[in-house]
Amino acid sequence: MSALQTTLADVVENFPPPPETAPQMHVRKRNGSLEPVDVNKIVRAVQRCSAGLPHVDAIRVASRTIGGLYDGATTNELDSISIQTAASLISEEPEYSRLAARLLHATILKEVAGQNLYSFSQSIDSGEREGLINATTAAFVRANARKLNMAVDDSFSDRFEYFGLRTVYDRYLLRHPITRKVVETPQYFFLRVACGLAQSIGDAISFYRLMAELSYLPSSPTLFNSGTRHAQMSSCYLIDSPKDSLDSIYDTYKQVALLSKFSGGIGLAFHRVRSEGSLIRATNGLSNGIVPWLRTLDASVAAVNQGGKRKGACCVYLESWHDDIEQFLEMKDNTGDQARRTYNLNLANWIPDLFMRRVEADAAWSLFDPKDVPHLTDLFGEEFDRAYEQAEAQGIFKRQIKARDLYARMMRTLAETGNGWMTFKDATNTKCNQTGQPGNVVHLSNLCTEITEVTSSAETAVCNLGSVNLARHVTPQGFDFEKLRATVREAVPMLDRVIDINYYPVTQASDANHRWRPVGLGLMGLQDVFFQLRMPFDSPEARVLSAKIQEEIYYEALSASCEIAEKNGPHPAFQETRAAQGKLQFDLWGVTPEDPARWDALKQRIAKHGLRNSLLIAIAPTATIASIAGCYECIEPQVSNLFKRETLSGEFLQVNRYLVTELKERGLWKEEVRNRIKLAEGSVQGIDELPEDLRAIYRTVWEIPMRSIIDMGADRSVWIDQSQSLNLFAESPNIGRLSSMYMYAWKRRLKTTYYLRSRPATRIAKTTVQKAAVPVADAIACSLENPGSCEACQ
């Protein structure tokens, strides 16, 4: 008899039978019927889910489940106890995450089967009857029901970690509108998303398998809405600044409201609206400036709460020469006049190079009323410099201040709020494929600073996103570039497909998206790659590998877009792009690739056939989909080796599973070590018995120089035609350190930066399944005040 069987016998023996005079204890099944308690059945269920998990004690979980029995307990309650018990043990042994996921998966399968939905096609038919699935997708599934039903492979669900599957269950699976029971399994969910995008049965099955194996995931809007009655699948919208008139401002607010209603994350420029004290000739009065207008927008964003799901999400961009720039920066302050503060908007600085040069030289900086210099908004580079200096020479500025004083104010806003993001106008425009012709100008970025597209009063930029999970592209031999290439070739056509079938709340968005056809292919799990290959995050080999990965993604994305153009033609604005002039992103950086011959051959193909998409690469935060995939988000180092997560089932601690594996191999995974990691806020640097090489690999972001993260971002940028959501971190931020850090980021020609994260805001990181379930800081997502808003950018 095995040890497991002996233990099982002991458990059953120690669960005393009721006295003969007592009634038999029963459990209530999902169909409402009662059944006598059979503790063996509970133990066997946990045992089955423990197969192949050698470090899991199935009896420990089963015993606690049995301990929760009472007469009339439901099978749902017992399942929940088993799942919570397994999840609570993850901090001791990461394999319990797999056990908890398997237990949860089993309950999902029972919930769906309990509604007589035994196949994918039955689930889709039911969804159509209940108004969840659109007619086109339902018809596609009916026409291919047999092949699609056979394609479902539940073994893929074994790749989920608990918190990833919990996120899928609580937020992504379609639910019956009345009973609120889920009507699709995790695999049905992935296949439904694939069918909503596919043009053929082959497309549907191959894209399903790509998602199911967690090698690639589209952004949250696509996962939520593909195949449904409301197929709004784009993540980001960029709205040009309203003109300086009442009609234009309120027309813009209506556009913001419509986009926000349908779950769009919004970037809005406000460069053209006149400053405080400006003469209003129609009334002979003086303007109150932009702050009251943004207060109005703040209330509107809160009121139009994205279909009742969460608060709206909007970031406002302002040029650094605008006379209201200081009041703008004060809008996120925690003190002062509350009537001049905003709580639902994010703020970003749109900074020309000339300003940074003046900061460096400790020179004066002139502030203007946009009414007096309306042309500055639409200029960049040398043309902007000449026009700005000419306006200075003419003396039409409102006032002058020291550039360093304004820069210090920007740093203070970042230090105190994490907001007031530093985004660079000239680097963005001079290295954007869309700005190949005069008049095409990028006026802002998006909610998460990774999208850089041209806008105008007639065109609201749109982008739909997806991310490659690099963690699934590592083999024992090293990084699998061939698999990466195949993943990208599969992902680009699906991103492009969204453009044609997406729902557009406003015509400006539809017009722009069909003319430019931009997409944003990103990545996640870079930290996982370095852990698997045992590379310190800031090592020279890690920096080289990061750039090489990005180069391959860019090359394959361009190749795939060119191939689509061969079949369907280039996007309508192709002749206005830099690519049409033979210039790709690395050319704009002045970089020569290691293998120029293959790039030259690709350029010749592009010259002949064009590109289907004007932009292809953007690295988004991936807050929620990284949780689903079970990897670290986007391009960031880990914040802690210890994670604190909250779910609907409770609050759980877990540890870095890569670290645990190494500690086990060295015989160091002991309770004493676990406690020391907890006391050190997830750091292993003070645990002397750990070898130096291991401590170097498992440093946290607080223990990695920001210079190396900026350098890696700059190396990567050569192969990114949009931008990247690049957070910077400062454990105890001060003005001097931040000034140096962002000056260096500008000199390395980064297009944009995102949040400044400070240590007090993180500690042991919290996330929630309802919000953003990934192991990073509090308020990981697009807004420190709106942690759920990250869905707009995945």
Secondary structure as UniProt FT lines:
FT   HELIX           3..14
FT   TURN            20..21
FT   STRAND          26..28
FT   TURN            30..31
FT   STRAND          34..36
FT   HELIX           39..49
FT   TURN            50..52
FT   TURN            54..55
FT   HELIX           58..67
FT   TURN            71..72
FT   STRAND          73..74
FT   HELIX           75..88
FT   TURN            89..92
FT   HELIX           95..113
FT   TURN            114..116
FT   HELIX           120..129
FT   TURN            130..131
FT   HELIX           135..143
FT   HELIX           145..151
FT   HELIX           154..159
FT   HELIX           162..167
FT   HELIX           168..172
FT   TURN            177..179
FT   HELIX           186..197
FT   HELIX           201..212
FT   TURN            213..214
FT   STRAND          216..218
FT   HELIX           220..225
FT   TURN            226..227
FT   STRAND          236..239
FT   HELIX           246..261
FT   TURN            262..263
FT   STRAND          265..269
FT   TURN            271..272
FT   TURN            276..277
FT   STRAND          279..280
FT   TURN            281..284
FT   STRAND          285..286
FT   HELIX           290..303
FT   HELIX           306..308
FT   STRAND          314..319
FT   TURN            320..321
FT   TURN            323..324
FT   HELIX           325..330
FT   TURN            331..332
FT   HELIX           338..340
FT   STRAND          345..351
FT   HELIX           353..361
FT   STRAND          364..368
FT   TURN            370..372
FT   HELIX           374..378
FT   HELIX           381..393
FT   TURN            394..395
FT   STRAND          399..402
FT   HELIX           403..417
FT   STRAND          421..424
FT   HELIX           425..430
FT   HELIX           433..435
FT   TURN            438..439
FT   TURN            447..448
FT   STRAND          461..469
FT   HELIX           470..473
FT   STRAND          474..475
FT   TURN            476..477
FT   STRAND          478..479
FT   HELIX           481..501
FT   HELIX           507..516
FT   STRAND          519..524
FT   HELIX           526..532
FT   TURN            533..534
FT   TURN            537..538
FT   HELIX           540..568
FT   TURN            572..573
FT   HELIX           574..576
FT   HELIX           579..581
FT   HELIX           585..589
FT   HELIX           596..609
FT   HELIX           623..629
FT   TURN            634..635
FT   STRAND          642..647
FT   TURN            648..649
FT   STRAND          650..655
FT   HELIX           657..665
FT   TURN            666..667
FT   HELIX           671..679
FT   TURN            680..682
FT   TURN            685..686
FT   TURN            688..689
FT   HELIX           692..697
FT   HELIX           701..703
FT   HELIX           706..717
FT   TURN            718..719
FT   STRAND          728..730
FT   HELIX           735..747
FT   TURN            748..749
FT   STRAND          756..758
FT   HELIX           759..761
FT   TURN            778..779
FT   HELIX           787..793
//
